[in-house]
């Protein structure tokens, strides 16, 4: 069993084109011998955003705090604390913080997706 506190893990800044103010904390990943899923915690600063991107795997997201919007598959939806989201594989998507505090969310992806580590996107 593994137990980690998101409050005690130092975040890794995610940098690159089309990214602003994003930090990731890997809670469970490939190096933990997780056979199926990786769990990541993202924080997006006020006025920040993840890259507009797509990939061949789905992911599930739980908004922990803050307010923003998710653009996915050409649709823009408001998101806020408590929202559970399913992002289908290959859908172009981006998270944007539109609130007055950090937008924080958990993101679950297949561990073999190469997103079980600190990489751009979500």
C-alpha positions as CSV (number, residue, x, y, z in Angstrom):
1,X,0.0,0.0,0.0
2,X,1.1,3.6,-0.7
3,X,-0.1,6.7,1.1
4,X,0.9,10.2,0.1
5,X,-0.3,13.5,1.2
6,X,-0.8,16.0,-1.6
7,X,0.0,18.7,1.0
8,X,3.5,17.2,1.5
9,X,4.5,16.6,-2.1
10,X,6.4,19.3,-3.9
11,X,4.8,20.2,-7.2
12,X,6.7,20.0,-10.5
13,X,6.1,23.1,-12.7
14,X,4.8,22.1,-16.1
15,X,6.3,24.3,-18.8
16,X,6.0,24.6,-22.5
17,X,4.2,26.3,-25.3
18,X,0.6,27.0,-24.6
19,X,0.9,26.4,-20.8
20,X,0.7,29.0,-18.0
21,X,0.9,28.5,-14.3
22,X,0.5,24.8,-14.0
23,X,2.0,22.5,-11.4
24,X,1.7,18.7,-11.1
25,X,2.1,16.3,-8.2
26,X,2.3,12.6,-9.0
27,X,0.5,10.7,-6.3
28,X,0.7,7.2,-7.8
29,X,2.5,6.2,-11.0
30,X,4.6,3.8,-12.9
31,X,7.5,3.9,-10.4
32,X,5.1,2.7,-7.7
33,X,4.4,-0.5,-9.8
34,X,0.8,0.7,-10.3
35,X,-0.4,-1.8,-12.9
36,X,-3.3,0.1,-14.4
37,X,-3.7,3.8,-13.4
38,X,-1.7,6.9,-12.5
39,X,-3.2,9.5,-10.2
40,X,-2.0,13.1,-10.6
41,X,-2.9,16.3,-8.8
42,X,-2.8,19.5,-10.9
43,X,-2.9,23.1,-9.7
44,X,-3.6,25.9,-12.2
45,X,-2.9,29.4,-11.1
46,X,-5.3,32.3,-11.5
47,X,-5.5,33.1,-15.3
48,X,-3.4,29.9,-16.0
49,X,-4.2,27.1,-18.4
50,X,-3.0,23.7,-19.5
51,X,-2.0,23.2,-23.1
52,X,-4.7,22.6,-25.8
53,X,-3.9,18.9,-26.6
54,X,-5.2,15.5,-27.3
55,X,-4.0,11.9,-26.9
56,X,-5.2,8.4,-27.5
57,X,-6.3,7.7,-23.9
58,X,-9.3,8.7,-21.8
59,X,-9.0,10.3,-18.4
60,X,-11.2,11.0,-15.5
61,X,-11.0,14.3,-13.5
62,X,-12.3,15.5,-10.2
63,X,-12.3,19.2,-9.5
64,X,-11.1,19.7,-5.9
65,X,-11.3,23.4,-5.7
66,X,-11.6,26.6,-7.7
67,X,-13.5,27.6,-10.8
68,X,-12.7,27.5,-14.5
69,X,-13.6,26.1,-17.8
70,X,-12.9,23.0,-19.8
71,X,-12.8,23.2,-23.5
72,X,-13.2,19.6,-24.8
73,X,-14.2,18.4,-28.3
74,X,-15.1,22.0,-29.4
75,X,-17.5,22.6,-26.4
76,X,-16.7,24.9,-23.5
77,X,-18.1,24.0,-20.1
78,X,-17.8,25.9,-16.8
79,X,-16.2,23.7,-14.1
80,X,-16.1,24.1,-10.3
81,X,-15.5,22.3,-7.0
82,X,-17.0,18.8,-7.0
83,X,-17.4,18.3,-10.7
84,X,-16.4,14.9,-12.0
85,X,-15.4,14.8,-15.7
86,X,-14.8,12.2,-18.4
87,X,-12.5,13.2,-21.2
88,X,-12.7,10.7,-24.1
89,X,-9.7,9.6,-26.0
90,X,-8.5,11.8,-28.9
91,X,-10.7,14.8,-27.8
92,X,-8.9,18.1,-28.0
93,X,-9.0,19.6,-24.6
94,X,-7.7,22.4,-22.3
95,X,-8.4,23.4,-18.6
96,X,-8.4,27.2,-17.9
97,X,-8.6,28.9,-14.5
98,X,-11.3,31.6,-14.6
99,X,-11.6,32.0,-10.8
100,X,-9.9,34.0,-8.0
101,X,-8.0,31.0,-6.5
102,X,-6.0,28.1,-7.8
103,X,-8.0,25.5,-9.8
104,X,-7.0,22.1,-8.4
105,X,-8.0,18.7,-9.8
106,X,-7.2,15.1,-9.7
107,X,-6.5,13.4,-13.0
108,X,-6.6,9.6,-13.5
109,X,-4.9,8.2,-16.6
110,X,-3.7,4.8,-17.8
111,X,-0.2,4.2,-16.3
112,X,1.1,3.1,-19.7
113,X,0.0,6.4,-21.3
114,X,3.4,7.9,-20.4
115,X,1.4,10.4,-18.2
116,X,2.3,8.5,-15.1
117,X,5.2,11.0,-14.8
118,X,5.6,14.7,-14.8
119,X,4.8,15.6,-18.4
120,X,3.0,18.6,-20.0
121,X,-0.7,18.4,-20.2
122,X,-3.4,16.5,-18.4
